[in-house]
Amino acid sequence: MPVVREFRLPDLGEGLTGAEVVRWMVEVGEVIAVDQAVVEVETAKAVVEVPCPYGGVVTARYGEVGEEIAVGAPLVTVAVASAEGAGAPSGAAAPAAAAASEVERPLVGYGVAESRGGRRRRVGAAVAAPVAVAPVAPVPPVAPVVEAAPAAPVVVPVISPLVRRLAREQGVDLTALTGSGPDGLIMRADVERAVAAKVSAPAVAPPAAPVGEVVPLRGLRKAVAEKLSRSHREIPAATCWVDADATELMALRRQLNATPGPKVSVLALLARICTVALARFPELNSSVTEDGSGIVRHRVVHLGFAAQGERGLVVPVVRDAQARSTEQLGEELGRLTESARAGSLTPGELTGGTFTLNNYGVFGVDGSTPILNHPEAAMLGVGRIVAKPWVHEGQLAVREVTQLSFTFDHRVCDGGTAGGFLRFVADCVEQPGMLLRQL
């Protein structure tokens, strides 16, 4: 007899508590191999494919596209062939053994987004591989967990704790809803429709103002909102800025790119300037402890930079930036930028930064006072480089000018340190030959 195994959403790391279903990669009744990706989910960090550690026939799927699944909640159930499930205890001991098996077996290949060749196979189709599932009697889908609402003895068909939480926060009575899912299962969309109906219901008096579309905060947008809100609440940030003549820096770039080898970007030159400046002002490569009782000064520079991706603005991180040459910085910045555009950055590439470089000049603006990337203590912003009238060597001339802004956590340093850092960066932009002293 086959053994039915339940595969639950694994811990995806970085303190994430759930993920949103982007697309299912298998169907009920399909034969899958061990470690085959079954679903693509979006976390607050990235979009990843989740492989299942069991091989056999998919008997049930949990969660619709767009629905959030909590870590530890069921994803799929799989009927494992009797040969694979041999020796498994029966009766009351079976669930415990299955749970122990899930804990002991590592999830092979997690986090690698790769397409798997071959056509999908269903029960009854001609299968070349020796998968012993043809004689197995059909296994009925595992019924969703039915939990009784605490306020009434009525059984409420709802499986997701996120749906229950949403209903509780919005004041929606689940017992009054008719679910649109299988067997009347109440889905997130059902709760959202009930909320929209409450909002759009006509008021008795006075007439309510028209309500626009309510767009839920979730996934990356929700994570960004929470992080920026926390930064604004906890960090006493201050900003200083200065205009700098970048004519010589642009001339240096043109000179470097006239020689054979990889092209050097303006961002790579600015990243190199940042690593040198942080070596002179190490207190700015730091963060305040969670309880606010101390300052952690980081020994290495993990340089974050703002990049526009298909999911919005993200901040990839260049590891050990202080140990890379300008050319190596350019190569890594280019690789991460392409991954951001393709939406293929991993959670590890989006976390762990100690300092951020924000080149908002690419949006055609001159200045900004950004919110710090919590828990980092500082961020350098660079505006567009544009031709402007400038006094150069006592004469009015047209020069390539940019505005540099520097936002810092006032708990880690005073204005003198922040001003010194920004002035050093501006001097390197105006006279890039100064960098030779630091090599």
N, C-alpha and C positions, 0 to 999 in steps of 0.2 A: 504494500500500500504506500502511496506517496505521503510525504510529510509536508505540511503547509508551514512555511516560514514567513514571518512578518518582518519586513525591513523598514526601519524607522529613519527619519531624517537625522543624519549624524551631526555631531558638533563641528561646525565649520570654522571654528577658531576665532580669535580676536574679540571674544566676548559677545559674539552674535547669538541672538536668541531665536531667530527664525529666518525664513526665506520665502520669496514669492515664486510661485510656479510660472515659468516663462513658456515652456512647451514640454509636452510629454513625448518621449522618444520610443515608447513601446505601447502596445495595445493589450487589452485583456484577451487572453487566449494565445498570446505570442510566446514562442519558445525563446528564452534568453540564455546566454552563456554567463559563467562566473565573471564578475567584474565588468559586465556590459553596462554602459551608461543607460539609465532608464528615464531620467528627467533632467531638464535644464532649469536651474533656479537662479534668481537674482537676490543677492544679499545686499547689505548696505555698502559692501566693498567692491563686488565684481559679479559677473555672470559666470557660473560654473556648471559643469555637468557632473551629476552624482551617479557613480557606479554602484550596482547592487552586488553584494558578496555571494549571492546564491544563484545557481543555475537551475532552470526548470521552466514551468509554465506559469505565466503571470495570471493570477486568478482575480485580482482586484487592484484598483488604483484609488488613491485618496487625494482629493484636492483638484479643483478646477484651475484652468489657466487664469492667472490674476489673483488667485487666492493665496494668502499667507499661511505657511505651515510652520508650526513651532518645532524647535529642536526636540527630538524624542517622539514626535507624533508619527503615526504610520504613513508610509509612502506607498508601498506595494506589498502584496502577499504573493508568494511564489510556491507552487507545488513542486517540491524537490523529488526527483526520481527515487524509487525505493532503494536502489544501490547506494545513492549518496546519503540517504537517511538511515541506512542500516545501523542497527545497534541503538537507535534513538529510543528512549523509554516511551511507553504508551500510557494512556489514561491520564491521571492527575499530574504525573511527573513530567509529561511532555512539554507543557508550557515553560516550566522551569529550565528544562534542558535546552529548549530553543533559545531562551533568553541568555543562558550561559554561553551558548555557541556564538551568539551575536557579540557578546563582550569579548570573548577570547579571540575571535577572528578579526584581524586587521582589515581595513578597507583598502584594497590594493588599487593603486593608480589614481587616488583622489586628487582632484585639482588639475589634471591634465586634460585640456579640452582638445580631444582628437576625434576625428570621425572614424567609425569602425566600418570596414568594408563588408560586403555580403548583403544579400537580400534578407528582409525580415521573414521569419518562418512562423507559421501558425500550425496548430495541432491539426493533423490530418493531411498536411502537405508532404510531398516527397522530400525527405531530409537525408542528405548524404552522411552527415556526422552521426556517430553511434550514440544518439541521445535516447535513452530508454524511457520514452514517455508515451509512445503510441498506444500500448495496451492499458494505460492508466485510465481508470474511470474519471469522468469529469468531476472536478472539485468545485463545489459551490463557492461563490465569492464570500469572503468574510464580511459579515454584516458590520456596519459602523457601530461604534460604541454608543449606546443610548444612555443619556444621563438625565436624571430627574431634576427639574427646576426646583431650587430650594424653597421658592415662595408658594408652590402649589403642588399637589400630588400628580399633576398632569405630566406625562412623559414628553420631554422636549427633544426631538431628533436633531441634535447638533453635536458635531464631532470636534470642531476646532476651538481651542481655548481662546484664540484671537477673536473669533466671532462672538463668543460669550462676553469677552472683555469689551468689545466695541458696543454690543447691545447694552451692557451695564453703563458704560460711559455716556451713551446717548439717550439713556432712559427708555429703551425699547423693550416692550414685554414680549419675550420669545414665545410664550404660550399663545399669543394672538397672531402669530405669523404662520403662513403656509409655505413650507420650504419648496424650492424649485429644483433641488437635487434629487438623486435617486432615493426612492422610498420616502419622499417628503423631507429629505435632509435639508436643514436650514443652512444656507450659504451666506458668505459675506455680502453678496449682492442683494440678498433678501433684506438684510439689516439696513444696508445703505438706501434701498428704496423706501423703507419705512421711515428712515431719518429724513429723506428728501420730501416725503409726503407730509411729515410733521412741519417741516420748514415752510413748504409752499401752501399749507392749509390757510384759508382765509381767516384773519383775526376778527374777533367780534367787534372791537372798537378800541382804538382808532384803526383805520386800514393799515396793514403792514406794508412797508416799502418793498419793492420788487427785489427778489433774491436771485443773484447770479448763480452760475454753476459752481458747485462745491467740488474741488479737486483734492482728493485725499493725499496727504503727505505719506509717502512710503518709499521703500528702497533707498537709493542713493540720496534722493532729495530730502527724505526724512532724516537720514544720518547727518547730512550737511547742516540741516536746520538745527538739530540738537547740538551739534558740535559748536556752531557759531553762537547759538544762544548761551551755551555754557561759557564760551570764551568771553562774551560780552558781560556776563554776570560776574565772573570770577577774576578777570584780569584787568587791573588798572592800567590801561594802555595809553600811550602818548605817541604823537607823531611829529617828526620834524622833516623838513625837506630843503632842497637846494637845487638850483639850476647848474648844469655842468656843460662845458663845451666838449662834445664828443667827436670833434673833427679828427683829432689825432688817432683816436681809437678806431674810427671807421677807416682811416688811411692804413693803419696797421692790419686790419682785417683784409683789406684789398691786397696788401703786400703778401700776406700769408697765403691767400687763395690764388695768388699768381704763380706759386710754386707747386710742383707735383705733390699729390697726396690728398687725403680727405679735406673737404671744405670746412672752414672754421666759421661757426655762426656767431652772431653778436651775443646770443644767450650763453654760448660756451665761454666767451671772453669775460662776460659779467660773472659767470659762475666761478671762474678762476680768480677774479678780483675778490669775490666774497670769501673764498677759502683763505686767501692771504689776509684779508681784513679780520676774519675770525681768529686767526692765529695771533694777531696783535691784540684783539679784544675778546679773549676766551669767555668772559662772563656773559657774552651775548649768545653763545652756543650752549644754552642751558634751559632748564625748566624748573618750576617750583613744585615741590612734592605735593601729593594729594591732600595732605592735612595742612599745607601751608607753613610747615615748621622749618623748612630748609630749601636750599637751592642745589639742584643736581647739575654739575658742570660736566658736559659730555666730552669724552676724550677724542672722539672722531666726529666728523661732520657728515651727517646724512642729509644731503641737500634736497629739499622738496622744491618743485617748481610747478606753477599753474599751467595746465594744458587743457585744451578744449577737446572733449571726446563726444561720442555719439550719445552718451548718457548725461551730458552736461560737463561742467568744469570739474576737473579732478586734479589731484596733486600727487603725481608720481614722485618717487624718492630715488636719488642717485646715492648709492651706498659708498661710504669711504671716499667722499669727493675730495678730501684734502690730499689723498694719495694718488690722484689721477692728474695726468698732464692735461693741457688745454685740448689737445687732439682727442685724448681718451674721454674727457668730459663731453666733448661734442658728439662722439660716437654713441655714448650712453644716453645723452639727452635726445638724440635723434631716434634711437631705438624705442625709448619709453614714449616719445611723442607719437610715433607710428602705432604703438600698441594702444595708446589712449584713443586715437582716431578709430581704430578697429574695434574698440571695446573689449580688448583681450587682456587688459592688465589684471594681474593676480592680486589677491588681498595683501600678500607680502610686499608687493611693489607699491602699494598705496599707504603703507603705515610705517611708523618708526622714524619719521623725519625729526631733525633737531633744529633746522633753520630753513626758511622758505624764501625763494626768489620769485617775485611776481612781475612778469613782463607784461603789464597791461597796455603798453604802447601798441601792441599788435591790434588792439581794438580801436586805435586812432584817438586815444585820449592822452592828456598830458599829465594829470595827477590823480591821486587817490589816497584815501585814508582807510586801508583795509582792516578787517578784523583779524586778529592773530589766529594762526592755526593751532588751537589748543592741543597739547600743553606747551608748545614752543614759546620762547620768550621774545622772538624778534622776526621781522620780515622786511626785506628790502623790495621796494617797488620801483619800477623803471617805466617812465612814460615814453611816448613816441619820440624818435630822433628826427628833428625837422629843421630846415634852414631858417635862421632868424638873424636879425641884426644883432651884432655882438661887438663889444669893445675888445679888440685883440691887439696886444702890444701897443696900446695907446691910440689905435686907429679903429674907426668904425668899419666893421667888415661883416660879410654874411658867413655865418658859421653853422655847423650842425650841432644843435643844442638839444639837450634832454633834461627832464626834471626827475630828480631822484627823491623818493620819500622813504622814510624809515620809521616803522612802527615798532615799539618795544614795550615790554612789561616793566613798569616803573619799579616793581619790587626787586628786580635783579640788578638794577643799576640806576644811576642818576642821569640827568641831562648831559653832563659833561662827557660821560662815556659814550652815550648814544651819539652826541654831536661829533665826538672824535672819530667814531666808526664811520659816520656818514661823510665827514670831511675827507677821510683817507680814501674812501671809495670814489668820491668825486675827483680827488687828485689823480687817482689811477686812471679814471676815465679820460681826464684831460691830458695826462702825461703817462701813457701806458708803459713807457720805459722804466718807470719807478718799480715795476714788478720785478725787474732784473735784480734789484737789491734783495728781494725776498727768496730767490731761487737758490 
